[in-house]
Amino acid sequence: MKEIENREDISLMVNTFYEHLQKDKELDYLFNEVAKLDWEAHIPKMYDFWETILFHKPVFKGNPMKAHMDLDNKSKLKKEHFDTWLVIFKNTVDSLFVGELAELAKQRAASVALSIQLNTVYKK
C-alpha cells in the first residue's frame, strides 16, 4: 500500500468510497432517493473537498453544512447514518493507503461527521 500523494490518489479514495457507500441500502437511499444527487457533479466536488482538506489547496467551493441540513430537512439524519458512513470511509482508506495523510483523512472525516451531526441529529 502507498501513501496519499496527489489528486489521483484522492480520486481513487473517493471513487472507491462511493462504490462501497452505494452498496449500503440506507445510505444509498439518502443519496439517490432523498438528495437525488447528480453523481457526475458530486464526485468532482468531493475530489476538491479532500484536496483542500489534505493538501491545503483552496479548490473546494461549497457549503457541506447547508447541504446536509437541507438533506436533514427532507429526511431526518440519524447517528447510525454517520456511524455507517464513517465505517465505510475508514475501511476504504485503510484498504488503499497508509501514512500520515491517510490518518488525517480519517480524522477529518470523523470531525466533519461530528460537526454535521451537531447541526442535524443533535440539534434541538
Residue frames as a rotation matrix with the C-alpha (Angstrom) as fourth column:
MET 1
0.581 0.814 0.000 0.00
0.814 -0.581 0.000 0.00
0.000 0.000 -1.000 0.00
LYS 2
-0.424 -0.728 0.539 1.08
0.747 -0.617 -0.246 3.55
0.512 0.299 0.805 -0.53
GLU 3
-0.542 0.187 -0.819 0.60
0.528 -0.683 -0.505 6.98
-0.654 -0.706 0.271 0.94
ILE 4
0.637 0.730 0.248 -1.85
0.722 -0.451 -0.525 9.56
-0.272 0.513 -0.814 -0.36
GLU 5
-0.353 -0.922 -0.161 0.32
0.715 -0.377 0.589 11.74
-0.603 0.093 0.792 -2.57
ASN 6
-0.984 -0.051 -0.172 -1.81
-0.082 -0.722 0.687 13.55
-0.159 0.690 0.706 -5.15
ARG 7
-0.298 0.933 -0.201 -5.25
-0.884 -0.350 -0.309 14.21
-0.359 0.086 0.929 -6.63
GLU 8
-0.189 0.194 -0.963 -5.21
-0.628 0.730 0.270 10.86
0.755 0.656 -0.016 -8.43
ASP 9
-0.865 -0.146 -0.480 -4.95
0.249 0.706 -0.663 9.16
0.436 -0.693 -0.574 -5.03
ILE 10
-0.754 0.655 -0.048 -7.83
-0.340 -0.452 -0.825 11.27
-0.562 -0.606 0.564 -3.75
SER 11
-0.168 0.694 -0.700 -9.86
-0.971 0.007 0.240 10.29
0.172 0.720 0.672 -6.81
LEU 12
-0.485 -0.074 -0.871 -9.20
-0.127 0.992 -0.013 6.61
0.865 0.105 -0.490 -6.08
MET 13
-0.975 0.100 -0.201 -10.19
0.214 0.148 -0.965 7.09
-0.067 -0.984 -0.166 -2.44
VAL 14
-0.536 0.812 -0.231 -13.40
-0.640 -0.570 -0.516 8.99
-0.550 -0.129 0.825 -3.28
ASN 15
-0.178 0.471 -0.864 -14.44
-0.868 0.338 0.363 6.68
0.463 0.815 0.349 -6.13
THR 16
-0.651 -0.126 -0.749 -13.86
0.098 0.964 -0.248 3.55
0.753 -0.234 -0.615 -4.05
PHE 17
-0.948 0.312 -0.069 -15.67
0.011 -0.182 -0.983 5.05
-0.319 -0.932 0.169 -1.08
TYR 18
-0.323 0.888 -0.328 -18.77
-0.854 -0.423 -0.303 5.92
-0.408 0.182 0.895 -3.09
GLU 19
-0.329 0.177 -0.928 -18.77
-0.551 0.762 0.340 2.50
0.767 0.623 -0.153 -4.76
HIS 20
-0.824 -0.017 -0.567 -18.96
0.395 0.700 -0.595 0.94
0.407 -0.714 -0.570 -1.29
LEU 21
-0.847 0.514 -0.134 -21.42
-0.224 -0.575 -0.787 3.51
-0.481 -0.636 0.603 0.00
GLN 22
-0.317 0.766 -0.560 -23.85
-0.943 -0.190 0.274 2.81
0.103 0.615 0.782 -2.81
LYS 23
-0.499 0.127 -0.857 -23.99
-0.044 0.984 0.172 -0.84
0.866 0.123 -0.485 -1.71
ASP 24
-0.909 0.229 -0.348 -25.43
0.374 0.079 -0.924 0.24
-0.184 -0.970 -0.158 1.66
LYS 25
-0.318 0.874 0.368 -29.21
0.845 0.085 0.528 0.38
0.430 0.478 -0.766 1.22
GLU 26
0.476 0.557 -0.681 -29.90
0.826 -0.550 0.127 3.05
-0.303 -0.623 -0.721 3.85
LEU 27
-0.164 -0.603 -0.781 -27.14
0.174 -0.797 0.579 5.41
-0.971 -0.041 0.236 2.76
ASP 28
-0.882 -0.122 0.455 -27.71
0.453 0.043 0.890 4.79
-0.128 0.992 0.017 -0.93
TYR 29
0.065 0.991 0.116 -31.36
0.986 -0.081 0.146 5.72
0.154 0.105 -0.983 -0.37
LEU 30
0.399 0.066 -0.915 -30.37
0.503 -0.849 0.158 9.06
-0.766 -0.524 -0.372 1.18
PHE 31
-0.544 -0.725 -0.422 -28.07
0.004 -0.506 0.863 9.94
-0.839 0.468 0.278 -1.71
ASN 32
-0.972 0.059 0.227 -30.19
0.234 0.205 0.950 8.67
0.010 0.977 -0.213 -4.59
GLU 33
-0.239 0.970 0.055 -33.81
0.865 0.186 0.466 8.91
0.442 0.159 -0.883 -3.47
VAL 34
0.492 0.422 -0.761 -33.80
0.783 -0.598 0.175 11.79
-0.381 -0.682 -0.624 -0.99
ALA 35
-0.035 -0.594 -0.804 -30.94
0.044 -0.804 0.592 14.05
-0.998 -0.015 0.054 -2.10
LYS 36
0.822 0.336 0.460 -31.24
0.406 0.222 -0.887 12.89
-0.400 0.915 0.046 -5.71
LEU 37
0.166 -0.885 -0.434 -27.57
-0.137 -0.457 0.879 13.57
-0.976 -0.087 -0.197 -6.23
ASP 38
0.939 -0.165 -0.302 -26.16
-0.304 0.010 -0.953 14.23
0.160 0.986 -0.041 -9.64
TRP 39
0.744 -0.655 0.130 -23.19
0.388 0.583 0.714 11.89
-0.543 -0.481 0.688 -9.17
GLU 40
0.286 -0.654 0.700 -21.27
0.904 -0.059 -0.424 13.34
0.319 0.754 0.574 -12.13
ALA 41
0.366 -0.119 0.923 -21.37
-0.099 -0.991 -0.088 16.75
0.925 -0.059 -0.375 -10.44
HIS 42
0.930 0.103 0.352 -20.96
-0.350 -0.033 0.936 15.49
0.108 -0.994 0.005 -6.85
ILE 43
0.760 -0.649 -0.028 -17.88
0.637 0.737 0.224 13.29
-0.125 -0.188 0.974 -7.24
PRO 44
0.038 -0.802 0.596 -15.56
0.657 -0.429 -0.620 16.04
0.753 0.415 0.511 -8.61
LYS 45
0.444 0.171 0.879 -16.67
-0.446 -0.809 0.383 18.28
0.777 -0.562 -0.283 -5.73
MET 46
0.988 -0.081 0.129 -15.56
-0.069 0.517 0.853 15.55
-0.136 -0.852 0.505 -3.34
TYR 47
0.352 -0.918 0.181 -12.16
0.875 0.254 -0.412 15.41
0.333 0.303 0.893 -5.08
ASP 48
-0.009 -0.316 0.949 -11.90
0.081 -0.946 -0.315 19.16
0.997 0.074 0.034 -4.49
PHE 49
0.795 0.377 0.476 -13.08
-0.426 -0.212 0.880 18.84
0.432 -0.902 -0.007 -0.89
TRP 50
0.892 -0.451 -0.041 -10.45
0.373 0.680 0.631 16.25
-0.256 -0.578 0.775 0.00
GLU 51
0.144 -0.859 0.492 -7.73
0.809 -0.184 -0.559 18.03
0.570 0.478 0.668 -1.94
THR 52
0.241 0.021 0.970 -8.48
-0.294 -0.951 0.094 21.15
0.925 -0.308 -0.223 0.11
ILE 53
0.929 0.188 0.320 -8.52
-0.358 0.225 0.906 19.15
0.098 -0.956 0.277 3.36
LEU 54
0.800 -0.590 0.113 -5.41
0.500 0.758 0.418 17.06
-0.332 -0.278 0.901 2.75
PHE 55
-0.039 -0.868 0.494 -3.22
0.993 -0.087 -0.074 19.31
0.107 0.488 0.866 0.60
HIS 56
-0.027 0.114 -0.993 -4.45
0.545 -0.831 -0.110 22.73
-0.838 -0.544 -0.040 1.74
LYS 57
-0.939 -0.148 0.309 -5.26
0.343 -0.415 0.843 23.70
0.003 0.898 0.441 -1.84
PRO 58
-0.538 0.771 -0.340 -8.23
-0.127 -0.473 -0.872 26.08
-0.833 -0.426 0.353 -1.85
VAL 59
-0.967 0.142 -0.213 -10.08
-0.196 0.128 0.972 24.33
0.165 0.982 -0.096 -4.69
PHE 60
-0.560 0.805 -0.198 -13.30
0.824 0.566 -0.027 23.37
0.090 -0.179 -0.980 -2.90
LYS 61
-0.861 0.457 0.223 -16.28
-0.442 -0.889 0.115 25.64
0.251 0.001 0.968 -3.33
GLY 62
-0.158 0.866 -0.474 -19.40
0.123 0.493 0.861 24.75
0.980 0.078 -0.184 -1.44
ASN 63
-0.366 0.161 0.917 -21.19
-0.884 -0.370 -0.287 24.59
0.293 -0.915 0.278 1.86
PRO 64
-0.673 0.055 -0.737 -21.33
0.020 0.998 0.056 21.00
0.739 0.023 -0.673 3.14
MET 65
-0.923 0.347 -0.168 -23.16
0.187 0.021 -0.982 22.04
-0.337 -0.938 -0.085 6.30
LYS 66
-0.374 0.820 -0.433 -26.02
-0.773 -0.534 -0.342 23.64
-0.512 0.207 0.834 4.38
ALA 67
-0.361 0.210 -0.909 -26.25
-0.719 0.557 0.415 20.67
0.593 0.803 -0.050 2.03
HIS 68
-0.785 0.016 -0.619 -26.56
0.287 0.895 -0.340 18.26
0.548 -0.445 -0.708 4.93
MET 69
-0.801 0.566 -0.195 -29.00
-0.039 -0.374 -0.927 20.47
-0.597 -0.735 0.322 6.82
ASP 70
-0.298 0.688 -0.661 -31.15
-0.951 -0.272 0.146 20.60
-0.080 0.673 0.736 3.67
LEU 71
-0.502 0.048 -0.864 -30.95
-0.285 0.934 0.217 16.81
0.817 0.355 -0.455 3.43
ASP 72
-0.944 0.120 -0.308 -31.94
0.330 0.374 -0.867 16.51
0.011 -0.920 -0.393 7.10
ASN 73
-0.588 0.769 -0.250 -35.00
-0.579 -0.616 -0.534 18.67
-0.565 -0.169 0.808 6.41
LYS 74
-0.141 0.513 -0.847 -36.07
-0.897 0.297 0.329 16.20
0.420 0.806 0.418 3.71
SER 75
0.633 0.235 -0.738 -35.33
0.021 0.947 0.319 13.04
0.774 -0.217 0.595 5.69
LYS 76
0.799 -0.280 0.533 -34.08
-0.602 -0.359 0.713 13.11
-0.008 -0.890 -0.456 9.27
LEU 77
0.069 -0.872 -0.484 -30.48
-0.378 0.426 -0.822 12.05
0.923 0.239 -0.300 9.53
LYS 78
0.971 0.233 0.049 -29.62
-0.153 0.452 0.879 9.60
0.183 -0.861 0.475 12.30
LYS 79
0.329 -0.880 0.341 -26.46
-0.809 -0.076 0.584 8.91
-0.488 -0.468 -0.737 14.24
GLU 80
0.298 -0.161 0.941 -26.45
0.173 0.978 0.113 5.46
-0.939 0.129 0.319 12.62
HIS 81
0.960 0.029 0.277 -26.16
0.278 -0.151 -0.949 7.06
0.014 0.988 -0.153 9.18
PHE 82
0.634 -0.758 0.152 -22.99
-0.721 -0.651 -0.237 8.82
0.279 0.041 -0.960 10.24
ASP 83
0.221 -0.534 0.816 -21.62
-0.587 0.596 0.549 5.74
-0.779 -0.600 -0.181 12.02
THR 84
0.590 0.064 0.805 -22.07
0.459 0.794 -0.399 3.67
-0.665 0.605 0.439 8.86
TRP 85
0.962 -0.235 0.143 -20.63
-0.022 -0.583 -0.812 6.43
0.274 0.778 -0.565 6.67
LEU 86
0.442 -0.836 0.326 -17.54
-0.894 -0.380 0.237 6.61
-0.074 -0.396 -0.915 8.87
VAL 87
0.256 -0.327 0.909 -17.00
-0.164 0.913 0.375 2.84
-0.953 -0.245 0.180 8.92
ILE 88
0.783 0.069 0.619 -17.21
0.562 0.348 -0.750 2.72
-0.267 0.935 0.234 5.13
PHE 89
0.865 -0.480 0.145 -14.88
-0.344 -0.779 -0.525 5.71
0.364 0.405 -0.839 4.81
LYS 90
0.311 -0.786 0.534 -12.30
-0.856 0.013 0.517 4.39
-0.413 -0.618 -0.669 7.27
ASN 91
0.361 -0.138 0.922 -12.35
0.149 0.985 0.089 0.91
-0.921 0.105 0.376 5.75
THR 92
0.936 -0.006 0.352 -11.90
0.349 -0.109 -0.931 2.41
0.044 0.994 -0.100 2.29
VAL 93
0.653 -0.736 0.176 -8.91
-0.709 -0.677 -0.201 4.48
0.267 0.006 -0.964 3.35
ASP 94
0.197 -0.588 0.784 -7.37
-0.695 0.481 0.535 1.56
-0.692 -0.650 -0.314 5.24
SER 95
0.596 0.085 0.799 -7.77
0.327 0.883 -0.337 -0.72
-0.734 0.462 0.498 2.23
LEU 96
0.860 -0.167 0.482 -5.94
0.441 -0.231 -0.867 1.67
0.256 0.958 -0.125 -0.07
PHE 97
0.338 -0.682 0.648 -3.48
-0.133 -0.716 -0.685 3.82
0.932 0.145 -0.332 1.85
VAL 98
0.385 -0.332 -0.861 -1.12
0.918 0.236 0.319 4.13
0.098 -0.913 0.395 4.77
GLY 99
-0.517 -0.811 0.273 0.64
0.750 -0.583 -0.313 7.07
0.413 0.043 0.910 6.31
GLU 100
-0.832 0.019 -0.555 0.08
0.373 -0.721 -0.584 10.48
-0.411 -0.693 0.592 7.76
LEU 101
-0.781 0.559 -0.280 -2.42
-0.624 -0.679 0.387 11.76
0.026 0.477 0.878 5.18
ALA 102
-0.404 0.652 -0.642 -4.45
0.096 0.728 0.679 8.56
0.910 0.212 -0.357 5.36
GLU 103
-0.476 0.187 -0.859 -4.73
0.876 0.183 -0.446 9.04
0.074 -0.965 -0.250 9.12
LEU 104
-0.896 0.132 -0.424 -5.54
-0.038 -0.974 -0.222 12.73
-0.442 -0.183 0.878 8.64
ALA 105
-0.687 0.680 -0.258 -8.29
-0.404 -0.062 0.913 11.84
0.604 0.731 0.317 6.15
LYS 106
-0.242 0.599 -0.763 -9.91
0.598 0.711 0.369 9.52
0.764 -0.367 -0.531 8.70
GLN 107
-0.608 -0.026 -0.794 -9.59
0.732 -0.405 -0.548 12.10
-0.307 -0.914 0.266 11.48
ARG 108
-0.924 0.247 -0.293 -11.07
-0.317 -0.922 0.222 14.86
-0.216 0.298 0.930 9.33
ALA 109
-0.527 0.774 -0.350 -13.92
-0.066 0.373 0.925 12.62
0.847 0.511 -0.146 8.21
ALA 110
-0.266 0.399 -0.878 -14.77
0.907 0.413 -0.087 11.97
0.328 -0.819 -0.471 11.86
SER 111
-0.761 -0.072 -0.645 -14.63
0.384 -0.851 -0.358 15.70
-0.523 -0.520 0.675 12.61
VAL 112
-0.860 0.476 -0.182 -16.84
-0.442 -0.519 0.732 16.57
0.254 0.710 0.657 9.66
ALA 113
-0.370 0.747 -0.553 -19.33
0.342 0.663 0.666 13.86
0.864 0.057 -0.501 10.63
LEU 114
-0.385 0.191 -0.903 -19.50
0.918 -0.023 -0.396 15.12
-0.096 -0.981 -0.167 14.21
SER 115
-0.907 0.001 -0.422 -19.89
0.006 -1.000 -0.016 18.73
-0.422 -0.017 0.906 13.12
ILE 116
-0.696 0.688 -0.206 -22.76
-0.375 -0.102 0.922 17.86
0.613 0.718 0.329 10.80
GLN 117
-0.289 0.587 -0.756 -24.40
0.683 0.680 0.267 15.70
0.671 -0.439 -0.598 13.46
LEU 118
-0.675 -0.004 -0.738 -24.28
0.645 -0.489 -0.587 18.58
-0.358 -0.872 0.333 15.93
ASN 119
-0.806 0.355 -0.474 -26.28
-0.453 -0.885 0.107 20.65
-0.382 0.301 0.874 13.45
THR 120
-0.352 0.715 -0.605 -28.71
-0.614 0.312 0.726 17.92
0.707 0.626 0.329 12.45
VAL 121
-0.151 0.283 -0.947 -29.05
0.349 0.912 0.217 14.83
0.925 -0.298 -0.236 14.66
TYR 122
-0.367 -0.120 -0.922 -28.37
0.922 0.083 -0.378 16.57
0.122 -0.989 0.080 17.98
LYS 123
-0.925 0.076 0.373 -29.91
-0.049 -0.995 0.081 19.94
0.378 0.057 0.924 17.17
LYS 124
-0.599 0.735 -0.318 -32.90
0.657 0.225 -0.720 20.72
-0.457 -0.640 -0.617 19.36
